[in-house]
Amino acid sequence: MGRLVSGLGCRKDIIVKKNIVPIVCLLLATYLVGGCAGKYADVKKASSKFTKTTEAYVAELDKASDAKSVAKAINSYADAMEKIMPDMQRLSEKYPEMKGNGTPPKGLEEVKAEAEAAGRKMAGSFMKLMPYMNDPEVRKAQERLGAVMARP
């Protein structure tokens, strides 16, 4: 896919959105939906960390003014996600009922709404990337983030 993507130039942003945004949105929805105390207390803690990390990434992208700062934001997010993703995977296996896009358990509708809002913010941040998508440093950072997010 690397050759295909690099040959597309500005179209890479579409591929990135198709691959990363749905993964992030799914993870947010999956783990935030379980965000109530009790049985899902560990999920709540992990989802809070994930949400804060994602919001910090979006804020850092918003402040970025050149390709170098965009690549730095992406790499910082990838660093954080490398630490978070193993917990997310473990929780996904522990609570298989949290997978899917179905209706959240009663009382978790607000949590699901928060997850969807965070997903929209994340999707909106990709507009900031578009002017820098052909920069090699940004491309490398995006590929790294994509690999981190795609790990089982």
TAJO-V559913 format. One line per field, one symbol per residue. phi: phi as a letter, one per 20 degrees, with the letter a starting at -180 (. if undefined). A space follows every 10 residues. Layout:
phi = ???
//
This chain:
phi = .gfffffemf ffgfffffee gffffffgff effeedfngd gfffffffff ffffffffff ffefcbffff ffffffffgf ffeeggffff ffffcffefo dfffggndff ffffffffff fffffffffg fdfefgffgf fffffgfffe ff
//
